[in-house]
Amino acid sequence: MNKRVVITGMGAITPIGKNIEEMWDAIQNKVCGINEITLFDTTNFKTKVDAEVKNYDPLEYFDAKQAKRLDRSSQMAIIAAREAVKDAGITKENTDYDRVGIFVSSGIGGLKTIEEQCKINFEKGNKRISPLFIPNSIVNMPAGNVAIECGFKGESVSITTACASSTHSIGEAYKTLLLGEEDVVLAGGTEASICEIGIAGFENMKALSGSTDVNRASIPFDKERDGFVMGEGAGMLVLEELEHAKARNAKIYAEVIGFGSTTDAYHITSPCPDGECGAKAMTRALKNAGIEPSDVDYINAHGTSTHLNDSTETMAIKTAFGEHSKKVMVSSTKGNTGHLLGAAGAVEAAICVKALEKQIVPPTINYKVADEECDLDIVPNEPRNAKLNIVMSNSLGFGGHNASIVIKKWEE
């Protein structure tokens, strides 16, 4: 019997909501989560805006000791994981925790911790470095901390492919479940890299928007786009083998039916200009799902608001979808959330699931100036009621990493 993989739980903490429902309400209401940077003094920075989780206080979620022992990236991973697991109704009574995997990614890991401890080293010397420096900074610790929090003891991995990281986590979780290696996998990603060194690094490579207008900073597919806006947060999905989900009478949101991944082998940061390998990732995902391009109703694009990404992704969609690229609806929700780097794919996958559930296509907000290089149906500015059966979510990362997942409305 061929196995099937379904989504039974979701969790998120983002710049537009501290849980899934808040986030989805914000998407429908065209909320932009971009504001002035508050996490550090930007006097010496060109970049003035970001997408922070609003009014975030770790003591609302953790006791003081636990909060101190967790980097912000691990905190947000745990918060999203708690929501997803509760939403799925996973308990020791209905699930063997030895067969629950934890595929939780981060693109960068505990960058704020690294920055803080380097300052201490320079100012006070090596003897003052915290013994928690390494466990708070290494990129696998959100996965490890989520496992400890939840008590799950299956395979635990942290796939790091820059901004494609959490889409890869979902895709690899899907493959693991099809192989029967686990019954359930908690898959997603987290990122909390808004700090001086993080912004400086992206700013100096000319990747960030220089706009001070919060409604014109992250503007995917708009001709006036000039870079992405850094965001933070986490997204988690509970993926489950269908028969296991049925056996415990789980609510099923949607079905994961395909995954494709490729590498550009071109440049450390720039996508291959013709979008060839991004297109191949989408084509692989379609083939893996056993569907035709014309079966896809909506694509949640990577859509970062950089000139190269948006024009290249447009070409990739045209290559992969052919004539159907003129009909398929495409939007980027990074106008709402900013770019959550390694967490972006999981958050956007959750948005895709809500789109299927509610039969509403998320808009590309704050769109004003058409770009002839991005001539897709990008669902500008307003949500669109539409019949959605199959959707795709794309993620593209520095290093040439491309990943696409295909999600289908749930039906027996």
C-alpha positions as CSV (number, residue, x, y, z in Angstrom):
1,M,0.0,0.0,0.0
2,N,1.4,3.4,-0.9
3,K,1.8,5.7,2.1
4,R,0.3,9.2,2.2
5,V,1.5,12.1,4.2
6,V,-0.9,14.6,5.8
7,I,-0.6,17.8,7.8
8,T,-2.4,17.5,11.2
9,G,-1.0,20.5,13.1
10,M,0.5,24.0,12.6
11,G,2.2,26.6,14.7
12,A,3.8,30.0,14.1
13,I,5.1,33.1,15.6
14,T,5.7,35.9,13.1
15,P,5.9,39.6,12.6
16,I,2.1,39.6,11.8
17,G,0.9,37.3,14.5
18,K,2.0,35.2,17.5
19,N,0.0,32.1,16.3
20,I,-1.5,30.7,13.2
21,E,-4.9,32.3,13.4
22,E,-3.4,35.8,14.1
23,M,-1.1,35.4,11.2
24,W,-3.8,34.3,8.8
25,D,-6.1,37.1,9.9
26,A,-3.3,39.5,9.2
27,I,-2.8,38.0,5.7
28,Q,-6.5,38.4,4.9
29,N,-6.5,42.0,6.2
30,K,-3.3,42.9,4.3
31,V,-1.3,43.7,7.4
32,C,2.3,44.8,6.8
33,G,4.5,43.6,9.7
34,I,7.4,45.9,8.8
35,N,8.3,48.7,11.2
36,E,11.4,50.7,12.3
37,I,14.1,48.6,13.9
38,T,13.9,48.5,17.7
39,L,16.3,45.7,18.6
40,F,19.4,47.9,18.3
41,D,20.5,51.5,17.5
42,T,20.5,52.0,13.7
43,T,22.3,55.4,13.8
44,N,25.2,54.0,11.8
45,F,23.1,51.9,9.5
46,K,21.5,52.6,6.2
47,T,18.9,50.0,6.9
48,K,16.2,51.4,9.2
49,V,13.3,48.9,9.0
50,D,12.8,45.2,9.7
51,A,10.0,42.8,10.5
52,E,10.2,41.9,14.2
53,V,7.8,39.8,16.3
54,K,5.8,42.6,17.9
55,N,5.9,43.1,21.7
56,Y,7.8,39.9,22.2
57,D,8.6,39.0,25.9
58,P,10.1,35.6,26.4
59,L,8.9,35.6,30.0
60,E,5.3,35.2,28.6
61,Y,6.4,31.7,27.4
62,F,9.4,30.6,29.6
63,D,10.5,31.0,33.2
64,A,13.5,33.3,33.7
65,K,16.0,30.5,33.9
66,Q,14.8,28.8,30.7
67,A,14.6,32.0,28.8
68,K,18.3,32.8,29.7
69,R,19.4,29.4,28.5
70,L,17.8,29.7,25.1
71,D,18.8,31.8,22.2
72,R,15.9,33.8,20.7
73,S,15.9,31.4,17.7
74,S,15.3,28.4,20.0
75,Q,12.7,30.3,22.0
76,M,10.6,30.9,18.8
77,A,11.1,27.4,17.6
78,I,9.7,26.0,20.9
79,I,6.8,28.5,20.8
80,A,5.7,27.4,17.3
81,A,6.3,23.8,18.1
82,R,4.1,23.9,21.2
83,E,1.3,25.3,19.2
84,A,1.7,22.8,16.4
85,V,1.8,19.8,18.7
86,K,-1.2,21.0,20.7
87,D,-3.1,21.7,17.4
88,A,-2.3,18.2,16.2
89,G,-3.3,16.5,19.5
90,I,-0.2,14.4,19.7
91,T,0.1,12.7,23.1
92,K,1.9,9.8,24.6
93,E,-1.4,8.0,24.7
94,N,-1.9,8.1,20.9
95,T,1.6,8.3,19.5
96,D,4.9,6.4,20.1
97,Y,7.3,9.2,20.8
98,D,10.2,7.0,19.7
99,R,8.7,7.3,16.2
100,V,8.3,11.1,16.1
101,G,11.0,13.0,14.1
102,I,12.1,16.5,14.6
103,F,13.2,18.2,11.4
104,V,13.7,21.8,12.6
105,S,16.0,24.2,10.6
106,S,17.6,27.5,10.9
107,G,19.5,29.4,8.2
108,I,21.9,31.0,10.6
109,G,21.2,29.8,14.2
110,G,22.1,31.9,17.3
111,L,23.6,34.9,15.6
112,K,22.6,37.3,18.4
113,T,24.3,35.0,20.9
114,I,27.5,35.0,18.8
115,E,27.4,38.8,18.6
116,E,26.9,39.2,22.3
117,Q,29.7,36.8,23.3
118,C,32.2,38.2,20.8
119,K,31.6,41.7,22.3
120,I,32.3,40.2,25.8
121,N,35.5,38.5,24.5
122,F,36.8,41.8,23.0
123,E,35.8,43.9,26.0
124,K,36.3,41.6,29.0
125,G,38.4,38.7,27.8
126,N,38.0,35.0,27.1
127,K,37.4,34.0,30.7
128,R,34.0,35.8,30.7
129,I,32.6,33.9,27.7
130,S,29.4,32.1,28.8
131,P,29.5,28.3,29.0
132,L,26.2,28.5,27.2
133,F,27.8,30.2,24.2
134,I,28.2,27.1,22.0
135,P,24.9,25.4,22.8
136,N,23.0,28.7,22.3
137,S,24.7,29.5,19.0
138,I,25.0,26.3,17.0
139,V,22.5,25.9,14.2
140,N,21.2,22.5,15.3
141,M,20.1,23.6,18.7
142,P,16.5,24.7,17.8
143,A,15.9,21.1,16.7
144,G,17.6,19.8,19.9
145,N,15.7,22.1,22.2
146,V,12.3,21.3,20.5
147,A,13.0,17.6,21.0
148,I,13.8,18.2,24.7
149,E,10.7,20.4,25.1
150,C,8.4,17.8,23.5
151,G,10.0,14.6,24.5
152,F,10.2,13.3,20.9
153,K,12.9,10.7,20.3
154,G,12.8,9.9,16.6
155,E,15.3,11.2,14.1
156,S,16.3,14.8,14.9
157,V,18.0,16.8,12.2
158,S,18.6,20.5,11.2
159,I,18.9,21.0,7.5
160,T,20.7,24.2,6.7
161,T,20.2,25.5,3.1
162,A,20.0,29.2,3.9
163,C,16.5,30.6,3.0
164,A,15.4,27.2,1.7
165,S,16.1,25.5,5.0
166,S,12.6,24.9,6.3
167,T,11.1,23.9,3.0
168,H,13.9,21.3,2.8
169,S,12.9,20.2,6.3
170,I,9.3,19.7,5.2
171,G,10.3,17.9,2.0
172,E,12.7,15.6,3.8
173,A,10.1,14.9,6.5
174,Y,7.7,14.0,3.8
175,K,10.2,11.5,2.2
176,T,11.0,10.0,5.7
177,L,7.3,9.4,6.3
178,L,6.8,7.8,2.9
179,L,9.7,5.4,3.7
180,G,8.0,4.4,6.9
181,E,10.9,5.5,9.1
182,E,8.7,7.6,11.3
183,D,5.0,7.9,12.1
184,V,5.0,11.6,12.7
185,V,7.5,14.4,12.0
186,L,7.5,17.9,13.4
187,A,9.0,19.9,10.6
188,G,9.7,23.6,10.2
189,G,12.2,26.4,10.9
190,T,13.2,29.3,13.0
191,E,15.2,32.5,12.6
192,A,16.1,35.4,14.9
193,S,19.1,37.1,13.3
194,I,18.0,40.7,13.6
195,C,21.1,42.2,15.3
196,E,23.9,44.6,14.3
197,I,26.1,42.0,12.7
198,G,23.2,40.3,10.9
199,I,21.9,43.5,9.4
200,A,25.4,44.8,8.6
201,G,26.3,41.6,6.7
202,F,23.3,41.7,4.5
203,E,23.4,45.5,4.1
204,N,27.0,45.4,3.0
205,M,26.3,42.9,0.3
206,K,23.5,45.2,-1.0
207,A,20.8,42.7,-0.3
208,L,18.5,44.8,2.0
209,S,16.0,47.4,1.1
210,G,17.1,51.0,1.8
211,S,13.6,52.3,2.0
212,T,12.4,54.0,5.1
213,D,8.8,53.7,4.0
214,V,7.4,50.6,5.7
215,N,4.9,50.1,3.0
216,R,7.5,50.4,0.2
217,A,10.3,48.4,1.6
218,S,9.3,44.7,1.0
219,I,7.5,45.0,-2.4
220,P,7.9,41.7,-4.3
221,F,7.6,41.8,-8.1
222,D,7.2,45.6,-8.0
223,K,9.6,47.4,-10.4
224,E,10.7,49.7,-7.6
225,R,11.9,46.9,-5.3
226,D,15.4,47.4,-4.0
227,G,16.0,44.5,-1.6
228,F,14.5,42.4,1.1
229,V,13.5,43.2,4.6
230,M,14.8,41.0,7.4
231,G,12.2,39.3,9.5
232,E,12.2,36.9,12.4
233,G,10.0,34.1,13.7
234,A,9.2,30.4,13.4
235,G,6.8,28.1,11.6
236,M,6.1,24.4,12.4
237,L,4.0,21.7,10.7
238,V,3.1,18.3,12.0
239,L,3.4,15.9,9.2
240,E,1.9,12.5,9.7
241,E,1.5,9.2,7.9
242,L,-2.2,9.0,6.9
243,E,-3.1,5.7,8.6
244,H,-1.5,6.9,11.8
245,A,-3.5,10.1,11.7
246,K,-6.7,8.2,11.0
247,A,-6.1,5.8,13.8
248,R,-6.0,8.6,16.4
249,N,-8.9,10.5,14.7
250,A,-6.7,13.5,14.0
251,K,-8.0,16.5,12.2
252,I,-6.4,16.6,8.7
253,Y,-5.7,20.0,7.2
254,A,-4.1,19.0,3.9
255,E,-1.9,16.5,2.1
256,V,1.8,16.9,1.1
257,I,2.0,15.2,-2.3
258,G,5.3,16.3,-3.8
259,F,8.8,17.7,-3.2
260,G,11.6,18.7,-5.5
261,S,15.0,20.1,-4.9
262,T,18.0,21.2,-7.0
263,T,21.2,23.3,-6.8
264,D,22.2,26.1,-9.2
265,A,26.0,25.4,-8.9
266,Y,26.4,28.9,-10.1
267,H,27.2,31.6,-7.4
268,I,27.4,31.9,-3.6
269,T,24.5,34.5,-3.4
270,S,23.0,35.2,-6.8
271,P,20.5,32.9,-8.4
272,C,21.3,31.5,-11.9
273,P,19.9,34.3,-14.1
274,D,17.9,32.0,-16.4
275,G,16.2,30.3,-13.5
276,E,16.9,26.9,-15.0
277,C,17.5,25.0,-11.7
278,G,14.7,26.7,-9.9
279,A,12.5,25.5,-12.7
280,K,13.9,22.0,-12.3
281,A,13.1,22.0,-8.6
282,M,9.4,22.8,-9.5
283,T,9.4,20.2,-12.3
284,R,10.8,17.6,-9.9
285,A,8.1,18.4,-7.4
286,L,5.4,18.1,-10.0
287,K,6.8,14.8,-11.2
288,N,7.1,13.6,-7.6
289,A,3.4,14.5,-7.0
290,G,2.3,12.8,-10.2
291,I,0.6,15.9,-11.5
292,E,0.8,18.2,-14.5
293,P,1.6,21.9,-14.3
294,S,-2.0,22.7,-15.2
295,D,-3.1,21.0,-11.9
296,V,-1.5,23.7,-9.8
297,D,-3.9,26.6,-8.8
298,Y,-1.6,28.8,-6.8
299,I,2.2,29.3,-6.1
300,N,3.5,31.0,-3.0
301,A,6.6,32.4,-4.5
302,H,9.9,32.9,-2.7
303,G,9.4,36.5,-3.9
304,T,12.0,38.3,-1.7
305,S,11.7,41.8,-3.3
306,T,15.2,41.7,-4.6
307,H,15.6,42.5,-8.3
308,L,17.4,39.3,-9.2
309,N,15.2,36.9,-7.2
310,D,11.9,38.1,-8.4
311,S,12.8,38.3,-12.1
312,T,14.7,35.0,-12.0
313,E,11.8,33.2,-10.2
314,T,9.4,34.6,-12.8
315,M,11.5,33.0,-15.5
316,A,11.7,29.8,-13.6
317,I,7.9,29.6,-13.2
318,K,7.5,30.3,-16.9
319,T,10.0,27.5,-17.7
320,A,8.4,25.0,-15.4
321,F,4.8,25.8,-16.1
322,G,4.8,26.7,-19.7
323,E,1.5,28.0,-21.0
324,H,0.0,27.5,-17.6
325,S,2.2,30.2,-16.2
326,K,-0.2,32.7,-17.7
327,K,-3.0,31.3,-15.6
328,V,-1.6,30.1,-12.3
329,M,-2.0,32.5,-9.5
330,V,1.3,33.6,-7.9
331,S,1.9,35.8,-4.8
332,S,4.6,36.6,-2.2
333,T,3.6,37.0,1.4
334,K,7.0,38.6,2.3
335,G,5.3,42.0,1.9
336,N,3.5,41.0,5.1
337,T,6.1,39.1,7.0
338,G,9.4,40.4,5.6
339,H,11.9,37.6,4.9
340,L,12.2,35.1,7.7
341,L,15.3,33.5,6.1
342,G,15.5,29.8,7.2
343,A,12.0,30.0,8.7
344,A,10.4,31.5,5.6
345,G,9.5,28.2,3.9
346,A,7.7,26.7,6.9
347,V,5.7,29.9,7.6
348,E,4.7,30.1,3.9
349,A,3.8,26.5,3.8
350,A,1.4,27.1,6.7
351,I,0.0,30.1,4.8
352,C,-0.6,27.8,1.8
353,V,-2.5,25.3,4.0
354,K,-4.7,28.1,5.3
355,A,-5.3,29.2,1.7
356,L,-6.5,25.7,0.8
357,E,-8.6,25.5,3.9
358,K,-10.3,28.9,3.4
359,Q,-10.2,28.9,-0.4
360,I,-8.5,32.4,-0.4
361,V,-5.4,33.3,-2.3
362,P,-3.1,35.6,-0.2
363,P,-2.3,38.9,-2.0
364,T,1.1,40.5,-2.8
365,I,0.5,43.6,-0.8
366,N,1.8,47.2,-1.4
367,Y,2.2,46.5,-5.1
368,K,2.2,49.7,-7.2
369,V,4.6,49.7,-10.2
370,A,4.3,46.8,-12.7
371,D,7.6,45.2,-13.9
372,E,7.6,43.7,-17.4
373,E,10.2,41.2,-16.1
374,C,7.6,39.9,-13.6
375,D,4.6,39.5,-15.7
376,L,2.7,36.8,-13.8
377,D,-0.7,37.0,-12.1
378,I,0.7,38.1,-8.8
379,V,-2.7,38.7,-7.1
380,P,-1.9,42.3,-6.4
381,N,-3.0,44.0,-3.2
382,E,-6.3,42.2,-2.5
383,P,-7.0,38.6,-1.3
384,R,-8.8,36.6,-4.0
385,N,-11.5,34.0,-3.5
386,A,-10.7,31.1,-5.7
387,K,-11.2,27.4,-6.1
388,L,-7.9,25.9,-4.7
389,N,-7.1,22.2,-4.9
390,I,-3.3,22.1,-5.3
391,V,-0.7,24.7,-4.4
392,M,3.0,25.0,-4.5
393,S,5.5,26.8,-2.2
394,N,8.9,27.8,-3.5
395,S,12.1,28.6,-1.5
396,L,15.5,29.6,-2.9
397,G,18.6,30.0,-0.8
398,F,22.1,31.5,-0.9
399,G,24.4,28.9,-2.3
400,G,22.0,28.0,-5.1
401,H,19.6,25.9,-3.0
402,N,16.1,25.4,-4.6
403,A,13.2,23.6,-3.0
404,S,9.5,23.3,-3.9
405,I,6.7,21.5,-2.1
406,V,3.3,20.6,-3.4
407,I,0.3,20.6,-1.0
408,K,-3.2,19.4,-1.8
409,K,-6.6,20.1,-0.3
410,W,-7.5,17.2,1.9
411,E,-9.8,14.5,0.5
412,E,-10.0,10.8,1.1
